[in-house]
Amino acid sequence: MGHIKKETNVELNRLIDHTILKPDATEQDIVKRCREALEFKFAAVCVNPIYVKLAHEQLKNTDVKVCTVVGFPLGANTTAVKSFEAKEAVANGADEIDMVINISYLKEGHEDKVINDIVEVVKASDGRIVKVIIETALLSEEEKIFSVQMRG
């Protein structure tokens, strides 16, 4: 982060999620990312679920949102587990949820299960923004098209 100029277009900054999802991230790392997000006026800080409360405390009463991941990194959790993760994240102060699409369901052609998985996480997120992470390197052209065009 040391070389970002503060003169960067503020409109662009408001589209950036400052992310710290390393498995060895510490509380100090989270606090640092929150401070950077405030300094550069980023849209959100995306943290692992264990740090949602900490990020929420760091960012309360600011314009920077707290985002967390559900079903990360593989997307292979059951729908019930993803829904629980989303509910807990909301209870802990998450403003946005980034869920990983169930790649196995998609590869198997279980489009109805893919859609249901997303719908249930959206319901559990209680009106929060939900973004779906698609692992494009693992998907065929048809699967990518389905992923971005699906309707629930």
Salt bridges, closest charged atoms under 4 A:
ASP17 OD2 - LYS131 NZ 2.52
GLU36 OE1 - HIS18 NE2 2.59
GLU36 OE2 - LYS32 NZ 3.93
GLU39 OE2 - LYS6 NZ 3.25
GLU57 OE1 - LYS60 NZ 3.00
GLU96 OE1 - LYS131 NZ 3.00
ASP98 OD1 - LYS131 NZ 3.22
ASP117 OD2 - LYS82 NZ 2.62
GLU120 OE2 - LYS123 NZ 3.24
ASP126 OD2 - ARG128 NH1 3.67
GLU143 OE1 - LYS107 NZ 2.93
